[in-house]
Amino acid sequence: MSLSPDRIALLRLISAGGAAGPRRQLLQDCGTPAAALDAGPDVWRAAGLTPPQCTALRRPDPVDARVLAWLDDDARHLLGWHDPDYPAPLRRIADPPLALFVDGDPTLLWHPSVAVVGSRSPTPSGRENARDFARAIATSGLCVASGMAAGVDTVAHEAALSVEGRTVAVLGTGPDVPYPPANAPLRDRLARAGAVVSEYVPGTQPQPFHFPLRNRILAGLALGTLVIEAAERSGALITARLAAEAGREVFAVPGSIHNPLARGCHRLIRDGATLATSATEVIQALASQAALLAQDLQIRLDAPIHPVQGREATVEAGLGHGDADYQTLWHALGHDPTAMDQLVERTGLTTAAVSSMLLLMELDGRVFSQHGRYFRNR
């Protein structure tokens, strides 16, 4: 499969390096990567590109064959700043990436998510908390985002996968380079069942400065960041700070005063983070922010769920590929509260699919929940 001129041009813009801001401005001014590349040095300089960046764009260097080979797969995607599929939450952070390489489902980057982060060497209770919080968040229909690092990140991703929930990993390496290397099988599972995301080109090896930069993407994609366990100086606290600076919610799980890995969480709570003792508290606190993404998500998934005039208790049909499943779930719901496992059994859908659709129906006002049971809005 050959890449389009726009994709080739975007790869050349990425390889020019330097500050991303001027290249974002160039894309915004010109509309497409190919037009930006054809615009020439005067337009490049007017957008703020530096002489080294202009020199790099003038060179007719071929795009790395390894990158082209990686993109030669329908399951892999390249989303540039100009692209309508570029995730809306990231556009609102201070320094959005110029582009994202995605291995897996790119629509997950639009889904309301919670970043679950913490120590690379958590205590046993920290691991249990990471698993329990992530599992409950995923079951609720929200996406669990993390960085695929050892410890809390790994536990959070695996917990979401265990309930067939949505999960996204944001890497500080190329999207094809697992770090730590022991997480290679997890990276592959995430690519198949979720999404693996990076601003670095395929093949990029780990560098210490990549990971703090990675954290801004993780914090920017998520509606909120939940810190499970963290020392007073840790990458998790960097993610929490970046989340707060981006106007996102920050939650911290308290711990024993004798646990050094609880000190970072206690500091966050002292500084204004929300103390979280259950996943329900996190989910409820983010409901209003999730509603802001609901309309964009419905459009992106072609899954309208608005009522039709003159037809009681139905879902508008025939407007998108997701409608059949929504109809099935709607008819499985009654006016009496129904448990999740009963809805899964009635519909034949996965728990993750039912959870996701119920979330959208709740945000749309079509469904209410009560003590973990769901019913139609009376």
N, C-alpha and C positions, 0 to 999 in steps of 0.2 A: 504494500500500500504506500503510495507516494503522498507526502505531506503537501498541503496547499501552500501557495506563496505567502499567505498571511502567517501560517505556522512557522515556515522557514524564517521569515522576517522577524517574528517574535523571538525565535531562538537566537538570532543575531543580536537583537536588542538586549536579551538577557546576558549574552556573552560579552557585551561591551563593558559590564561591570560598573563600579562606582556607585554613587548615590542613586537610589531608585526614583526619587522625587522628580528630577528633570525628565526621566524616561516616561514616567506616568503622565507628566504634562505634555510630552510630545505625542503620546498616544491619544490623549484627550483632544489635543489641537488638530491632529490629522485624521482621527477616526479609526484607522486600521493600521496594523503593523507594517503592511506593504507600503501604504501611503507615507507612513512616518519614515521608512527607510529611503523612499524615493524623494523625500522633500529636500534633502541636501543640507550642506553644512550651515548655511545661513539660518534655516529654520531650526536646525539642531541647536545652534548656539542661542537662538532666541528663546528656546525652551529651557535653557540653562545647562545644557550638556557641556562638560569640560573638554579641553583639547584632547586628552587621552581617550575619552569616550567617542569623540568625533573621529579620531584616527582609527579606532577600532571598527566603527561603522563603515568607514571608507574601505577598509581592507576586504577584499573578496574571499576571505577565508571560508572554506567549506564548514558546514556544521558537523560537529563530532558524529562520526558514524555510529558510535555506541548509543548516543542520545536518539538518533533517528531509529535505530533498531528497537530501542525500548518503547518508543511511541508507536511502533508498527504493531499495535495490538488494540483491539476495540475496547478492551477493559481499562486502557490507560488514557489519560486526558491531560491536556495542557490548557489552563485557563489564564488568560491575560487580563490586564486591567481594563481593556476595551471590551471584554467579552460579557454579554448579558448573563452568562452563567457564573461569573465571578461572584463569590459569596457576599451578599449584602452586608452582613455584620462586619466583615473585614474592611469595608470601605470607610468605616467610621473611626478607625484607630489612627494613631499619630503617624505611623510610617507603614502603610500597607505594602505588602510584597508586590513587585511588578507582575509576577505570575506565579502560578502554583502547578506543580506536577502532581497528579492524582492517580493512584493505582486503586481502582475500585469504583464505588458509586459516588460521583461528584454531587448528586443531589443531597447527600447527607450533610454537605457543608452549609446547606440552607436550613437544615432541621434544627429546632431549638435544642441546645446542648448544655451540658454542665461539664466543666473541666475538673477532673478528679486528679489531684496531685499530692505528692508527699515524699517521704524519705525513700532513698534507694535501699536502705536497710531497716525496714520497719520492725517494730516489736510484734510478737504474736497477736496482741490485741489490736495493733495498728493494721495488720493484715486482715484481721476479721472485720474491722470497721470499714476498710477499703472495699472488701468483698460485699459486705451487707449494704453499704450505701450505694455502690455502683449497681448492684443487682436490682435494688429497689428503684433507682433512677431509670435504669433501662426498662424495667417492667412497666413503669408509668408511661412509657412512650417517648421520653426524652432520650437524647443521644448522649452517651458517655464519651467525652473527649479526654485524651491524655497524650503523654509523650513517648510511650513505649519504652521508657527507661526501666531498669531493674526496680524491684520493690513495689511500691504503691501503684505506679503506672501499670505494671504488668498485671498485678492482681485486678485492677479496675477493668482493664480490657478483657481479661479472661472471664470475669464475673458477668460482664455484659454479654459476651458470646455464649455463656452457659445458659442464658435465658432467651437466646435468639434475639437479643436486643441490638439496637444500633450503637455502633462505636466507631470513632475516628482517631487515628494516631497521627500526630504531627511530629515529624522527624527533624533532627538537626543534621542529618546526612542526606544523601540522595534518596529518593523514594524506594530504591532497590537495595539500599545498604542498611541492613539491620544493625542497631546498636542498642544494647550490647549484642555481639554476634550470636550469643546463645538464644536470642529472641528471633532467630531466622524463621522457625516454624510459626511463631506467633505473627510475625509480619505477613507471612503468606496467608494465614487464616484471616487476618484483618483485611487483606486485599480482596479475598474472595467474599467475605461476609459483611464487610464494612468499607472503610476507605483508609488509605495511607497517603499522607499529604506532605509535601516539602516544597520550599521555594528554591531548593538546590537541584541542579541538574542531575540526572541519573549518573551513578558512578562516584558522586562526591563522597569522600571519606570524612570521618568525624574530625572536627577541629574544636578546641575548647571554646572559642568565641562563637561558634555556631549555635550553641545551646541556649544562651540567654536571648539571642535573636529569635530562635525557634519559639521561645516562651511567649513573645508578643503575639505570634500568630495563634497559639493555643488560647491565650487569654482573649484575643479579639474574636475568635470564632464562637466562643461560648457566651451564653447569657450570664453565667456566674462561674466562679472558681471556688471549689471546695478543697480545703487543705486538711488532709487526714492526720498526718504526723510530719513535723518539720523541725529541724534544729534552728537555732537563731540565725545562722548563716546558711542558707540553702537555696537551691534553684526554685523550690516550691514557693518561697517567699518572694522571689523575683517575679514569678508568674502572678502571684496575688497582687503585688504592687502594680504591675502592668495592667491587670484587670481593673483595679481601682482607678488608675489613671485614665482608662478607657471608659469610665463610667459604668462599669459592670459590678454586679454584686460579688462580695467576697464572704465566704463562710469558713469557719474553722471549728474543728472538733476538739473539745477540751480533753485534757488527760491528767494524769497524776502529776503533782508538783515535783515528784521525785524522778520523773521521766525526762531526760534531757531532750528527747524528741518531741515533747509537748511544749517546750519553751517557745518555739516559733509560733505555734498556734495561740498560746496565751498572749504573746506579744501582739499578734494580729487582732485578737479580741480587745485588748486594751486600746488598740489604735482605731477601733471602730468596726471591725469585721463582725458579722453576725455569728453568734454562738450557735452551733448546730449539734443537736443530740439525736436527730433522726432524719432520714431522707425525706420524710413527709414535710418537715419544716422547710427544707430546701426547695422541694417541688412547689409547695404552696407559695413561697416567697417569689418564685420566678414566673408564676402563672401570668401576671400582667405583661411581663416582657415577652413571654412566649406568644401572647396574643398579637403582639406587634408583628411577629414573623408569620403568623398563621395565614394571612391572606396571600403573602408572597409564596409561601410553601404550597398552598392549595393550587395556585396558578402554575407553579413549577411542576407539580405532580399531576396536573390535569385531573384534580379530584374534587370537583365542586360538590357541596353537600347542603345547598340551600333548598328550602321547601318550594314546591310547585303550587301555584294558586289553584284552589278548587280541588286539591287532592290531599286528603287528610293523612298526616303521618307518613309521608313518603320522602324520598330523596330524588332530586332532579336527575333524570336519566339521560344517557346518550351524549354526554358532553366530554367524556374523556375515558382513557383506558382503565382508570381505577374505579369507575362507577359500579361495575358488577360486584366487586368485593364490598363496597360501601352499602349497596342494596342488600346484599346477603347479611351483613352485620346489622343493618337497620331493622330488618325483619326478624332477626334473632333477639333483638331487644324488646322488652315489654314495658309496661307502666309500673311493674313491680321491680325492685332492685334485683339484679342478676349478677352472680359472681363471674369473675374473669374466666375461670376454668370451664364454666358452663357455656359461656359465649364461644370459647375456643372449640368446645365439643360440638355445639350447634352449627357453627359456620364451617368447620373443617380448615380454618385458617390458622396460621402460626400465632403464638402468643405475641410475638413482636408486632405482627401486622395488626392484630386486634388492638393492642395497646396504642399503637400509633394512630389508628383511625379513631379510637375513642378520644384520644387527646384532641384531635382536630374537631371532632364533634362537640366536645366540651367547650373548646375555645369559641366555637361557632354558636354556642347556646342551644344546641339540639339535644344534648345529653347532659344529665347530672350524675354525679357520683356521691355515694354515701357509704362510708366504712368499707371501701374497696369494692362496692357493688354499683352497677350502672343501670340507669333507666332513662326512658325518653322524657324530655322536658314536657311537663303537663301544661 
